[in-house]
Amino acid sequence: MYTSNQPKYDNVLKPTILCIAESSHYLVGVIDSAHNLLPLDPQGKVISCSSLVEAKMLLRNKGILVADIEYQTAYDEMCGNAERAPCLHVVQL
């Protein structure tokens, strides 16, 4: 039940590879409409991969054909640009 003091979300889950600047790993999961990174499997956990190729293969092996790659950096926050939307790239797997 939706009330006026709760945000309304459409529960869309998007397969996502999260890349953190200056990090040697890529996080693989799904992003919900509230921009939370969740595990691919409800009982699982967010998966860490050592390369972008490995992260793409993981999604492909799970039957996922399209995913977002989201690049995040602390530099925007340090320079006062934290309000800016993340850098996204949609890829065909």
HUSUL-V809788 format. One line per field, one symbol per residue. phi: phi as a letter, one per 40 degrees, with the letter a starting at -180 (. if undefined). burial: b if it has 9 or more other C-alpha atoms within 8 Angstrom, else e. A space follows every 50 residues. Layout:
phi = ???
burial = ???
This chain:
phi = .cbccbccbcfcbbdabcbbdgbbbbcbabbcccgccbccbdccaccbbc accccccdcdccgcbbacbbcbaccccccgbccccccbbcbcc
burial = eeeeeeeeeeeeebbbbbbbeeeebbbbbbbbbeeebbbbeeeebbeebb beebbbbebbeeebebbbbbbbeeebbeeeeeeeeeeeeeeeb
